[in-house]
């Protein structure tokens, strides 16, 4: 494209963005995405679809409620929580060198992250945090955990049957508890960032499918610094994990199931099969080594980016999206 063409395109994009912003400012005080009221039988709207503005609302408050602004504020809450925890650990000279210390640190971090998200929702979005309702925790975490554990175990079984994986005895039960709590900590963080913040807020304005596409791209890009990362591995992890997480969230409309799924997946990969990084011993119940075509083993990035994992996760995600569509649980664009 020529320089003149680029300038014209930029002007058109800027004009379109300005028109969207002006339309948002002129919209009714109670901003609600256009969607079928039968989606959520308890109240006719998802937990993120309605924001009540205080009396005498003004442009500043409406700016705060703009999706992109809320996305940035939510990130500040989460990053601030992590930095605060690190500062407390530094001041108190807390070093989780022992198994008990690491377990306590992982548990406290998980609770702090959920508390920070709840505070953000109550202060900024002015609503009840229904996606983290205590009454939903046990059953939805259990279902998500079962799904994640079975799915990764099935992937490992297929790789073993294909002759590209060998599984032997690892460190035993000594580190299982620490591995589980570490997986929970990572699962809570990823579920909140990906489902609670990125996907949910984008979906509110741009609809389910655009939110899904953006989540796939950004989730893959977030793993660019991982061991053995490449464009192929980033694309694979974005497709499988980004799509599956979004599907679980859309179907359940809560964060507990994604937390359970991520916890089980991370725990099964490292804590059970010791398969986080191929060719290296892991402190899991078992240890796995891989050999053969990179498309099957995932190469240096691990089995979670193998073609077997990608296709398995996409099949489950497609099934969940189909069920969500029957429940009329998909959101149309509102901006």
KOLVEX-358402 format. One line per field, with one value per residue: x, y, z of N, C-alpha, C, CB in turn; residue in one letter. Coordinates in steps of 0.02 Angstrom, whole numbers. Glycine has a CB too. Layout:
BEGIN
n_X: [X:...]
n_Y: [Y:...]
n_Z: [Z:...]
ca_X: [X:...]
ca_Y: [Y:...]
ca_Z: [Z:...]
c_X: [X:...]
c_Y: [Y:...]
c_Z: [Z:...]
cb_X: [X:...]
cb_Y: [Y:...]
cb_Z: [Z:...]
aa: [A:...]
//
This chain:
BEGIN
n_X: [43:26:102:10:-108:-101:-111:-242:-313:-282:-343:-478:-495:-471:-578:-685:-664:-681:-816:-877:-843:-909:-1041:-1051:-1040:-1157:-1251:-1385:-1394:-1390:-1295:-1313:-1271:-1336:-1432:-1504:-1632:-1660:-1545:-1489:-1571:-1587:-1591:-1590:-1476:-1298:-1165:-1082:-1149:-1225:-1211:-1234:-1250:-1203:-1309:-1322:-1222:-1070:-956:-830:-854:-919:-816:-732:-810:-800:-760:-620:-555:-595:-534:-398:-394:-428:-316:-220:-262:-236:-98:-50:-84:-1:125:113:106:234:309:271:321:457:479:445:538:505:533:488:557:543:434:311:312:309:185:99:124:77:-59:-102:-76:-165:-290:-277:-273:-402:-476:-433:-485:-621:-637:-608:-717:-827:-799:-774:-857:-975:-1063:-1127:-1014:-1043:-984:-890:-960:-984:-1066:-1060:-934:-878:-947:-921:-782:-745:-798:-727:-596:-599:-621:-505:-401:-433:-427:-292:-230:-281:-222:-87:-95:-126:-9:82:34:59:193:285:311:379:346:392:443:440:476:392:271:311:317:191:87:137:152:19:-40:36:-3:-136:-122:-67:-171:-280:-233:-218:-351:-424:-361:-373:-508:-592:-556:-494:-568:-704:-732:-703:-795:-915:-926:-892:-940:-956:-878:-779:-713:-665:-573:-479:-435:-373:-264:-193:-171:-88:21:64:138:258:381:409:490:571:489:403:338:250:224:167:53:-11:-34:-114:-227:-273:-279:-328:-450:-516:-525:-605:-721:-761:-786:-890:-989:-1011:-1020:-947:-804:-754:-754:-659:-546:-534:-510:-387:-303:-303:-249:-119:-69:-76:11:141:148:98:130:256:293:322:433:504:623:685:706:570:496:385:249:267:382:409:469:506:508:532:433:418:293:210:261:276:397:526:440:350:222:97:82:76:9:-86:-134:-184:-288:-370:-411:-477:-584:-657:-685:-763:-876:-923:-953:-1056:-1154:-1170:-1223:-1348:-1403:-1422:-1317:-1225:-1153:-1200:-1120:-1111:-1064]
n_Y: [-59:112:266:369:296:233:342:385:273:274:394:362:258:328:419:330:274:387:414:301:321:443:402:312:398:468:374:290:308:182:65:-69:-214:-266:-405:-570:-582:-704:-770:-774:-839:-797:-660:-596:-538:-546:-563:-459:-368:-257:-97:11:182:314:439:591:564:584:635:590:479:398:380:301:186:141:5:-19:61:4:-119:-84:-32:-144:-225:-150:-166:-305:-317:-229:-298:-412:-348:-290:-404:-455:-352:-361:-487:-460:-364:-436:-534:-657:-811:-934:-1066:-1194:-1339:-1317:-1178:-1137:-1188:-1114:-985:-998:-1025:-909:-812:-849:-824:-687:-635:-667:-592:-462:-452:-459:-341:-245:-266:-232:-98:-29:-83:-90:-198:-361:-494:-613:-710:-767:-824:-897:-1008:-1073:-1123:-1255:-1360:-1314:-1295:-1426:-1490:-1422:-1457:-1595:-1603:-1539:-1622:-1751:-1724:-1686:-1803:-1893:-1844:-1871:-2010:-2040:-1994:-2083:-2205:-2181:-2198:-2097:-2050:-2086:-2146:-2140:-2179:-2044:-1912:-1956:-1949:-1842:-1706:-1676:-1604:-1472:-1447:-1451:-1341:-1238:-1250:-1213:-1078:-1022:-1056:-980:-849:-848:-879:-769:-661:-697:-745:-673:-539:-501:-578:-567:-427:-379:-455:-402:-280:-307:-430:-612:-686:-600:-568:-695:-716:-614:-654:-777:-733:-645:-727:-824:-742:-704:-809:-801:-787:-907:-1069:-1133:-1065:-1019:-954:-1051:-1125:-1027:-999:-1122:-1139:-1029:-1059:-1183:-1169:-1038:-1042:-1151:-1107:-992:-1054:-1135:-1035:-962:-1058:-1088:-964:-911:-901:-1006:-1135:-1118:-1094:-1218:-1300:-1249:-1266:-1407:-1446:-1386:-1448:-1584:-1586:-1545:-1586:-1717:-1794:-1744:-1671:-1545:-1484:-1559:-1692:-1656:-1687:-1686:-1630:-1717:-1834:-1933:-1953:-1890:-1922:-1869:-1910:-1904:-1844:-1667:-1609:-1696:-1712:-1585:-1527:-1421:-1343:-1422:-1551:-1491:-1410:-1492:-1567:-1658:-1614:-1488:-1518:-1598:-1510:-1412:-1486:-1514:-1383:-1338:-1419:-1371:-1237:-1259:-1311:-1200:-1112:-1169:-1141:-1010:-927:-842:-685:-541:-411:-247:-120]
n_Z: [0:-39:27:28:25:149:235:206:249:386:424:401:494:613:609:617:744:823:798:856:990:1017:997:1101:1213:1198:1221:1313:1494:1564:1509:1405:1320:1160:1162:1171:1290:1346:1372:1501:1625:1757:1766:1647:1593:1567:1689:1660:1583:1617:1678:1808:1818:1930:2007:1916:1824:1734:1603:1638:1720:1627:1540:1619:1622:1493:1386:1349:1441:1563:1548:1556:1687:1762:1738:1804:1936:1953:1925:2020:2136:2130:2137:2264:2346:2323:2379:2514:2544:2531:2632:2747:2740:2688:2623:2520:2535:2584:2571:2637:2650:2515:2479:2562:2512:2379:2401:2470:2373:2272:2334:2357:2226:2178:2268:2234:2105:2134:2210:2112:2024:2106:2139:2017:1912:1978:2024:2074:2105:2020:1943:2023:2125:2284:2301:2181:2171:2215:2133:2000:1993:2012:1897:1796:1833:1818:1679:1627:1679:1628:1491:1465:1507:1414:1298:1326:1329:1196:1133:1189:1140:1007:1004:1029:1152:1310:1471:1636:1808:1921:2034:2131:2266:2340:2302:2257:2322:2327:2191:2151:2218:2163:2031:2047:2086:1967:1882:1932:1910:1767:1726:1774:1708:1570:1549:1640:1625:1493:1388:1433:1445:1317:1244:1288:1219:1084:1049:1052:956:901:1018:1048:942:969:1094:1066:988:1076:1188:1135:1098:1223:1267:1207:1264:1320:1352:1210:1123:974:818:773:890:971:898:907:1048:1070:990:1044:1189:1209:1137:1200:1335:1320:1272:1381:1474:1411:1405:1542:1601:1708:1820:1892:1831:1721:1805:1871:1760:1707:1818:1833:1709:1709:1823:1790:1681:1731:1870:1875:1754:1727:1613:1565:1500:1366:1373:1490:1663:1773:1926:1956:1987:1893:1755:1594:1430:1264:1091:917:775:774:759:820:951:998:1011:1077:1150:1215:1248:1249:1140:1033:883:917:1041:1005:912:993:1095:1019:970:1087:1126:1018:1033:1156:1123:1033:1117:1199:1107:1087:1209:1192:1229:1176:1137:1047:949:1024:1010]
ca_X: [0:65:99:-54:-160:-97:-138:-315:-338:-276:-395:-542:-497:-478:-646:-731:-655:-712:-889:-896:-837:-963:-1103:-1051:-1054:-1227:-1296:-1422:-1353:-1381:-1267:-1323:-1262:-1395:-1428:-1567:-1642:-1668:-1480:-1476:-1637:-1592:-1601:-1594:-1415:-1240:-1138:-1044:-1185:-1260:-1175:-1276:-1213:-1230:-1349:-1281:-1164:-1036:-914:-774:-877:-932:-750:-710:-848:-785:-727:-547:-533:-603:-482:-335:-400:-426:-246:-186:-280:-203:-26:-38:-88:60:180:103:126:307:336:260:369:523:482:442:591:473:561:456:606:518:371:256:315:286:113:66:130:33:-128:-116:-77:-228:-344:-267:-292:-475:-501:-420:-534:-687:-637:-614:-786:-872:-784:-776:-915:-1033:-1108:-1108:-964:-1078:-941:-852:-1006:-960:-1110:-1043:-863:-864:-966:-891:-711:-740:-809:-670:-537:-607:-612:-434:-361:-446:-406:-219:-212:-297:-170:-27:-108:-120:62:115:13:92:263:329:318:392:327:423:436:470:495:345:219:341:304:125:49:164:135:-53:-54:67:-48:-195:-102:-62:-238:-319:-208:-235:-423:-447:-335:-398:-581:-626:-540:-488:-624:-769:-741:-706:-857:-970:-933:-882:-972:-919:-830:-721:-677:-629:-516:-429:-407:-327:-202:-156:-149:-30:76:87:183:315:444:414:544:559:434:409:274:206:202:122:-11:-42:-59:-170:-285:-300:-295:-372:-517:-547:-542:-663:-780:-781:-815:-954:-1039:-1026:-1029:-915:-731:-734:-739:-593:-495:-525:-479:-316:-268:-294:-205:-51:-48:-65:70:203:146:84:168:323:301:323:485:528:694:710:673:525:482:316:237:298:424:395:517:474:553:493:417:400:222:176:286:277:466:551:386:313:166:35:77:76:-52:-135:-164:-223:-351:-412:-441:-524:-644:-696:-709:-818:-934:-948:-983:-1120:-1201:-1183:-1268:-1415:-1427:-1423:-1269:-1176:-1169:-1190:-1086:-1155:-1034]
ca_Y: [0:173:310:405:249:222:402:384:221:298:445:328:223:378:445:278:269:446:408:251:352:492:364:284:452:490:317:296:298:111:35:-141:-241:-295:-478:-603:-585:-773:-800:-784:-842:-768:-589:-569:-508:-577:-526:-402:-333:-198:-54:65:243:352:498:645:536:632:607:554:413:360:360:246:127:120:-61:-16:91:-46:-170:-57:-26:-212:-247:-114:-200:-369:-306:-198:-350:-451:-307:-283:-468:-458:-304:-389:-542:-430:-331:-487:-582:-722:-847:-1001:-1117:-1260:-1359:-1284:-1108:-1129:-1201:-1056:-929:-1010:-1018:-838:-775:-865:-788:-615:-619:-668:-534:-402:-450:-443:-270:-208:-272:-195:-26:0:-104:-80:-255:-419:-536:-677:-760:-799:-838:-954:-1066:-1107:-1141:-1326:-1400:-1292:-1311:-1499:-1507:-1397:-1497:-1661:-1594:-1526:-1680:-1804:-1703:-1692:-1874:-1924:-1823:-1910:-2079:-2044:-1988:-2145:-2256:-2166:-2216:-2038:-2031:-2138:-2122:-2180:-2155:-1980:-1896:-1985:-1907:-1792:-1637:-1671:-1550:-1407:-1440:-1437:-1271:-1195:-1251:-1173:-1008:-1004:-1062:-922:-790:-853:-876:-700:-617:-715:-748:-621:-472:-493:-604:-542:-356:-371:-486:-357:-229:-329:-494:-672:-711:-555:-578:-758:-706:-574:-695:-825:-698:-619:-782:-853:-695:-702:-866:-792:-792:-973:-1111:-1162:-1029:-1000:-933:-1110:-1144:-975:-1009:-1182:-1127:-982:-1094:-1234:-1145:-979:-1063:-1193:-1066:-952:-1098:-1154:-976:-946:-1109:-1085:-894:-904:-911:-1066:-1190:-1107:-1103:-1290:-1327:-1229:-1298:-1478:-1452:-1371:-1498:-1647:-1580:-1545:-1622:-1789:-1826:-1717:-1663:-1475:-1471:-1624:-1707:-1635:-1718:-1642:-1655:-1739:-1903:-1971:-1912:-1908:-1901:-1870:-1919:-1912:-1782:-1610:-1595:-1740:-1704:-1515:-1502:-1390:-1309:-1470:-1586:-1452:-1377:-1542:-1568:-1698:-1570:-1435:-1546:-1621:-1451:-1380:-1528:-1502:-1314:-1335:-1450:-1325:-1180:-1281:-1314:-1131:-1082:-1194:-1105:-939:-897:-803:-614:-504:-346:-193:-55]
ca_Z: [0:-43:85:25:45:221:267:199:293:455:435:405:558:667:605:641:817:853:795:906:1056:1025:1005:1169:1260:1191:1234:1376:1554:1579:1449:1403:1253:1130:1164:1186:1362:1370:1383:1572:1655:1824:1767:1580:1570:1596:1745:1637:1531:1639:1724:1832:1831:1986:1989:1890:1791:1691:1551:1668:1740:1567:1514:1661:1604:1425:1392:1348:1504:1616:1537:1583:1760:1789:1736:1857:1998:1958:1929:2085:2187:2126:2163:2336:2376:2321:2427:2581:2552:2541:2698:2800:2727:2678:2566:2519:2515:2603:2540:2671:2632:2446:2478:2592:2465:2323:2424:2485:2310:2237:2368:2346:2157:2173:2307:2195:2050:2164:2228:2049:1998:2149:2138:1949:1873:2021:2019:2113:2070:2013:1912:2076:2180:2324:2292:2119:2172:2219:2075:1937:1995:2004:1827:1758:1850:1786:1607:1612:1695:1579:1424:1459:1513:1350:1251:1341:1309:1123:1116:1209:1091:943:1010:1032:1222:1359:1537:1689:1876:1934:2102:2178:2295:2385:2281:2226:2353:2305:2120:2145:2238:2113:1973:2065:2082:1897:1853:1953:1874:1696:1717:1785:1655:1504:1546:1679:1603:1421:1348:1456:1430:1244:1222:1303:1168:1015:1037:1070:906:897:1081:1042:898:1003:1148:1036:967:1134:1231:1102:1103:1293:1277:1162:1302:1350:1325:1144:1090:903:791:770:957:994:864:934:1116:1064:963:1088:1256:1205:1116:1251:1393:1302:1267:1449:1506:1379:1425:1613:1621:1773:1820:1929:1784:1692:1856:1879:1698:1703:1873:1817:1651:1730:1871:1754:1638:1769:1933:1867:1700:1721:1541:1549:1450:1343:1380:1555:1720:1809:1994:1958:2007:1839:1711:1524:1379:1198:1034:857:739:817:753:868:1019:1018:1011:1138:1186:1255:1216:1246:1075:981:843:954:1092:971:884:1048:1129:973:966:1148:1123:969:1065:1208:1089:1005:1174:1220:1058:1101:1269:1173:1275:1139:1139:986:959:1047:993]
c_X: [44:58:33:-111:-161:-126:-214:-345:-337:-330:-464:-549:-507:-549:-696:-726:-688:-788:-914:-895:-893:-1030:-1108:-1068:-1126:-1276:-1331:-1377:-1340:-1360:-1275:-1315:-1327:-1387:-1496:-1576:-1650:-1601:-1470:-1542:-1643:-1604:-1602:-1531:-1356:-1212:-1101:-1085:-1217:-1220:-1219:-1234:-1244:-1268:-1301:-1217:-1134:-990:-855:-795:-891:-867:-724:-746:-837:-744:-651:-520:-539:-551:-416:-338:-395:-354:-206:-200:-241:-127:-8:-40:-25:119:175:125:202:339:329:310:440:531:485:496:564:501:533:503:583:453:311:254:289:211:74:67:82:-40:-147:-120:-142:-286:-339:-288:-367:-505:-491:-470:-603:-691:-644:-686:-834:-861:-796:-839:-980:-1084:-1085:-1061:-993:-1034:-896:-896:-984:-1002:-1093:-974:-853:-884:-931:-816:-701:-748:-751:-608:-540:-594:-538:-390:-370:-420:-330:-197:-226:-245:-106:-36:-100:-48:100:98:46:167:310:339:333:380:355:412:473:490:447:297:246:321:234:85:72:146:62:-68:-22:25:-111:-180:-100:-131:-283:-298:-228:-310:-449:-425:-368:-474:-615:-614:-541:-551:-690:-782:-745:-772:-916:-981:-933:-911:-926:-864:-769:-680:-637:-566:-460:-396:-357:-261:-161:-131:-88:31:105:136:246:381:454:471:526:505:452:341:225:180:155:53:-48:-72:-116:-233:-315:-323:-342:-443:-552:-568:-604:-726:-806:-814:-884:-1008:-1059:-1043:-1004:-841:-709:-715:-672:-536:-481:-491:-405:-275:-253:-244:-132:-25:-33:0:135:202:134:130:239:341:305:372:514:603:724:671:630:510:408:311:270:346:414:451:485:526:510:478:393:326:182:197:281:346:486:497:343:252:103:29:81:9:-106:-171:-208:-290:-397:-448:-492:-589:-688:-725:-768:-882:-965:-982:-1051:-1174:-1218:-1230:-1340:-1446:-1436:-1376:-1214:-1200:-1153:-1154:-1135:-1127:-1042]
c_Y: [62:215:347:360:237:282:403:332:243:350:413:292:271:406:395:272:327:441:357:282:402:457:335:338:475:434:326:281:225:76:-40:-166:-271:-371:-506:-608:-655:-806:-818:-781:-809:-694:-557:-536:-544:-534:-464:-356:-269:-160:4:126:281:412:554:620:587:596:568:484:369:338:301:182:103:55:-59:12:40:-101:-147:-53:-95:-239:-213:-147:-265:-361:-276:-249:-392:-412:-298:-346:-475:-411:-330:-445:-515:-400:-383:-540:-653:-754:-919:-1055:-1187:-1276:-1324:-1210:-1095:-1140:-1142:-997:-937:-1000:-946:-797:-787:-826:-713:-594:-618:-609:-470:-396:-431:-369:-227:-208:-229:-120:5:-19:-101:-137:-310:-464:-606:-730:-795:-813:-901:-1016:-1105:-1138:-1217:-1365:-1379:-1303:-1386:-1519:-1484:-1438:-1565:-1656:-1584:-1587:-1737:-1786:-1710:-1765:-1911:-1906:-1863:-1983:-2087:-2038:-2051:-2201:-2245:-2181:-2157:-2014:-2093:-2109:-2168:-2149:-2090:-1971:-1925:-1933:-1847:-1720:-1626:-1612:-1482:-1395:-1422:-1365:-1221:-1192:-1211:-1099:-983:-1006:-1003:-860:-792:-847:-805:-655:-632:-712:-689:-551:-466:-515:-571:-470:-344:-399:-439:-306:-256:-397:-553:-690:-666:-561:-642:-749:-667:-613:-745:-792:-677:-674:-817:-808:-692:-757:-860:-801:-861:-1014:-1141:-1127:-1013:-978:-991:-1128:-1091:-983:-1068:-1170:-1078:-1016:-1141:-1206:-1086:-998:-1104:-1153:-1023:-994:-1118:-1095:-960:-995:-1102:-1015:-883:-916:-975:-1123:-1179:-1115:-1178:-1321:-1312:-1262:-1371:-1487:-1441:-1423:-1565:-1643:-1584:-1589:-1696:-1820:-1799:-1702:-1590:-1458:-1538:-1632:-1688:-1669:-1667:-1672:-1674:-1811:-1951:-1925:-1937:-1881:-1911:-1876:-1931:-1845:-1727:-1595:-1638:-1726:-1632:-1486:-1474:-1357:-1357:-1498:-1545:-1414:-1428:-1540:-1608:-1655:-1518:-1462:-1569:-1563:-1417:-1420:-1516:-1432:-1306:-1363:-1403:-1264:-1199:-1285:-1244:-1096:-1105:-1159:-1030:-900:-859:-731:-581:-439:-292:-124:-41]
c_Z: [0:20:87:46:119:258:263:245:366:471:443:472:616:668:633:718:852:853:846:975:1069:1034:1074:1220:1257:1206:1300:1435:1570:1515:1451:1331:1226:1128:1183:1261:1390:1386:1456:1609:1722:1822:1699:1555:1602:1651:1723:1591:1554:1690:1744:1848:1889:1962:1967:1858:1743:1643:1580:1688:1680:1534:1554:1642:1533:1428:1393:1413:1561:1610:1568:1660:1793:1791:1792:1925:2006:1965:1997:2142:2189:2155:2239:2372:2377:2371:2499:2594:2565:2610:2754:2793:2719:2615:2567:2496:2531:2567:2570:2652:2562:2441:2506:2544:2407:2343:2437:2420:2272:2268:2356:2276:2149:2211:2268:2137:2076:2183:2165:2024:2040:2144:2069:1911:1913:2014:2066:2072:2062:1982:1962:2137:2217:2313:2228:2121:2167:2156:2011:1936:1983:1931:1784:1770:1817:1711:1590:1624:1644:1510:1416:1464:1447:1297:1262:1321:1234:1101:1134:1160:1023:945:1013:1104:1264:1429:1589:1758:1887:2006:2154:2207:2334:2366:2252:2255:2330:2232:2110:2163:2190:2049:1986:2060:2010:1863:1870:1914:1801:1684:1724:1728:1587:1500:1580:1654:1527:1384:1368:1435:1355:1217:1233:1248:1097:1000:1050:1021:899:961:1079:999:933:1060:1122:1019:1028:1180:1201:1108:1173:1308:1234:1198:1333:1319:1258:1104:1017:879:789:839:986:963:893:1003:1115:1041:1013:1155:1254:1187:1170:1312:1379:1299:1335:1484:1477:1400:1498:1637:1693:1767:1854:1883:1748:1742:1866:1820:1696:1758:1857:1760:1672:1779:1837:1713:1678:1830:1927:1816:1693:1649:1520:1494:1428:1352:1446:1610:1756:1878:2000:1982:1957:1801:1640:1479:1311:1143:973:824:786:815:802:940:1044:1021:1078:1179:1227:1220:1210:1180:1018:943:877:1005:1059:947:940:1082:1084:967:1028:1147:1075:998:1117:1176:1059:1060:1199:1171:1069:1162:1254:1219:1240:1136:1072:1000:981:1032:919]
cb_X: [-48:44:158:-66:-151:-24:-110:-335:-298:-208:-396:-549:-434:-427:-663:-716:-581:-691:-911:-850:-769:-966:-1108:-982:-1008:-1238:-1257:-1482:-1386:-1447:-1193:-1393:-1208:-1406:-1374:-1569:-1702:-1706:-1425:-1427:-1657:-1529:-1549:-1649:-1413:-1186:-1092:-982:-1237:-1328:-1109:-1317:-1212:-1174:-1393:-1264:-1182:-997:-888:-748:-940:-975:-701:-723:-921:-746:-748:-524:-575:-674:-473:-322:-466:-471:-215:-207:-356:-218:-2:-89:-149:75:181:30:95:332:300:188:369:536:421:374:643:396:638:395:673:507:362:263:385:323:97:100:202:43:-139:-63:-17:-242:-344:-194:-260:-502:-465:-348:-537:-700:-571:-568:-809:-863:-713:-714:-905:-1066:-1113:-1171:-896:-1140:-900:-792:-1078:-962:-1182:-1047:-830:-898:-1041:-907:-680:-792:-875:-657:-531:-677:-653:-410:-377:-521:-427:-184:-252:-367:-156:-10:-180:-163:93:94:-62:81:283:300:254:466:249:498:461:424:498:381:175:416:356:86:54:241:151:-93:-28:138:-66:-218:-34:-13:-271:-312:-132:-209:-458:-420:-260:-374:-605:-605:-471:-429:-629:-774:-684:-647:-869:-956:-879:-809:-998:-966:-863:-745:-727:-674:-537:-461:-464:-358:-220:-200:-206:-45:53:28:148:313:444:349:561:542:418:437:283:244:263:151:-1:9:-3:-152:-266:-249:-232:-345:-513:-499:-483:-651:-762:-721:-768:-947:-1011:-968:-1103:-947:-698:-790:-795:-590:-516:-592:-514:-310:-308:-361:-225:-48:-103:-124:67:218:93:11:132:374:245:338:541:510:731:707:725:459:500:285:161:245:500:327:584:431:603:428:364:440:198:190:358:244:475:604:341:292:151:32:131:88:-38:-101:-110:-183:-335:-370:-387:-492:-626:-652:-652:-799:-915:-891:-936:-1112:-1172:-1117:-1245:-1414:-1377:-1496:-1239:-1166:-1129:-1257:-1049:-1166:-961]
cb_Y: [0:213:359:432:184:211:465:370:157:328:495:278:182:435:464:211:267:510:387:190:387:539:308:253:511:516:251:249:331:80:55:-159:-294:-267:-502:-673:-545:-814:-753:-731:-913:-782:-557:-521:-433:-591:-570:-425:-377:-217:-29:43:286:374:521:693:471:683:662:593:419:401:419:261:141:175:-104:26:153:-76:-183:13:8:-258:-231:-40:-215:-412:-261:-145:-395:-472:-239:-268:-526:-442:-237:-415:-587:-376:-285:-520:-580:-715:-848:-1000:-1103:-1263:-1434:-1292:-1082:-1178:-1265:-1037:-924:-1080:-1058:-809:-796:-940:-803:-596:-669:-734:-530:-403:-519:-486:-252:-238:-345:-217:-14:-21:-175:-14:-281:-458:-537:-668:-729:-755:-845:-935:-1044:-1057:-1115:-1356:-1396:-1218:-1290:-1535:-1474:-1325:-1505:-1689:-1535:-1469:-1705:-1818:-1632:-1650:-1907:-1902:-1747:-1905:-2101:-1990:-1927:-2165:-2257:-2093:-2258:-1982:-1995:-2166:-2116:-2188:-2208:-1925:-1821:-2020:-1948:-1798:-1617:-1736:-1555:-1405:-1505:-1485:-1259:-1220:-1324:-1190:-997:-1051:-1126:-910:-786:-918:-922:-673:-625:-786:-813:-626:-451:-534:-679:-548:-314:-407:-552:-321:-180:-330:-497:-730:-720:-482:-580:-812:-670:-510:-731:-856:-637:-571:-833:-867:-626:-706:-931:-724:-739:-1011:-1167:-1233:-964:-1060:-904:-1169:-1152:-905:-1018:-1239:-1102:-925:-1132:-1288:-1127:-930:-1103:-1249:-1020:-917:-1160:-1179:-916:-946:-1179:-1111:-873:-951:-852:-1088:-1198:-1038:-1071:-1322:-1298:-1154:-1294:-1510:-1401:-1302:-1508:-1662:-1513:-1476:-1593:-1799:-1816:-1764:-1695:-1434:-1424:-1634:-1674:-1558:-1749:-1630:-1602:-1733:-1918:-2001:-1916:-1880:-1942:-1807:-1979:-1948:-1796:-1549:-1606:-1812:-1727:-1507:-1450:-1340:-1271:-1439:-1648:-1404:-1324:-1613:-1596:-1757:-1537:-1406:-1604:-1659:-1401:-1373:-1602:-1512:-1266:-1373:-1517:-1303:-1153:-1350:-1356:-1092:-1100:-1270:-1115:-910:-950:-831:-579:-492:-325:-199:-53]
cb_Z: [62:-104:85:-45:9:243:236:126:285:467:378:348:569:657:533:607:835:817:725:903:1063:964:952:1186:1246:1122:1233:1377:1612:1607:1440:1429:1253:1058:1214:1154:1380:1320:1360:1599:1661:1863:1808:1578:1585:1543:1785:1602:1504:1667:1694:1893:1769:2033:2049:1946:1754:1732:1505:1730:1783:1518:1518:1735:1614:1385:1335:1289:1521:1613:1462:1554:1779:1748:1668:1859:2000:1896:1872:2098:2175:2054:2129:2351:2339:2250:2421:2587:2490:2488:2707:2799:2783:2673:2568:2475:2548:2679:2545:2746:2639:2400:2518:2659:2439:2295:2487:2531:2266:2241:2443:2358:2109:2201:2375:2168:2015:2225:2266:1995:1998:2222:2159:1910:1848:2005:1946:2136:2108:1972:1857:2096:2154:2398:2290:2062:2234:2278:2064:1926:2063:2047:1801:1775:1927:1799:1583:1654:1763:1576:1410:1513:1570:1327:1259:1416:1330:1089:1152:1280:1084:925:953:990:1248:1353:1544:1676:1925:1913:2111:2234:2340:2384:2230:2235:2428:2313:2083:2189:2309:2096:1955:2136:2117:1860:1875:2029:1879:1667:1766:1852:1648:1485:1578:1749:1630:1396:1355:1532:1460:1210:1257:1369:1175:1000:967:1075:839:887:1141:1012:834:1031:1186:972:925:1172:1242:1029:1081:1340:1263:1130:1356:1341:1375:1151:1128:861:721:740:1004:978:788:938:1161:1017:900:1100:1293:1154:1051:1272:1412:1235:1226:1489:1496:1303:1412:1653:1615:1825:1853:1976:1733:1662:1923:1889:1637:1708:1938:1800:1596:1762:1925:1708:1600:1790:1974:1846:1635:1750:1506:1609:1478:1270:1327:1562:1768:1770:2047:1890:2012:1791:1733:1501:1385:1187:1046:873:686:796:681:850:1022:1085:957:1121:1137:1319:1253:1304:1067:1010:773:989:1134:913:837:1100:1149:903:961:1210:1103:905:1098:1254:1034:971:1231:1225:986:1112:1327:1175:1318:1068:1196:951:895:1122:1014]
aa: [X:X:X:X:X:X:X:X:X:X:X:X:X:X:X:X:X:X:X:X:X:X:X:X:X:X:X:X:X:X:X:X:X:X:X:X:X:X:X:X:X:X:X:X:X:X:X:X:X:X:X:X:X:X:X:X:X:X:X:X:X:X:X:X:X:X:X:X:X:X:X:X:X:X:X:X:X:X:X:X:X:X:X:X:X:X:X:X:X:X:X:X:X:X:X:X:X:X:X:X:X:X:X:X:X:X:X:X:X:X:X:X:X:X:X:X:X:X:X:X:X:X:X:X:X:X:X:X:X:X:X:X:X:X:X:X:X:X:X:X:X:X:X:X:X:X:X:X:X:X:X:X:X:X:X:X:X:X:X:X:X:X:X:X:X:X:X:X:X:X:X:X:X:X:X:X:X:X:X:X:X:X:X:X:X:X:X:X:X:X:X:X:X:X:X:X:X:X:X:X:X:X:X:X:X:X:X:X:X:X:X:X:X:X:X:X:X:X:X:X:X:X:X:X:X:X:X:X:X:X:X:X:X:X:X:X:X:X:X:X:X:X:X:X:X:X:X:X:X:X:X:X:X:X:X:X:X:X:X:X:X:X:X:X:X:X:X:X:X:X:X:X:X:X:X:X:X:X:X:X:X:X:X:X:X:X:X:X:X:X:X:X:X:X:X:X:X:X:X:X:X:X:X:X:X:X:X:X:X:X:X:X:X:X:X:X:X:X:X:X:X:X:X:X:X:X:X:X:X:X:X:X:X:X:X]
//
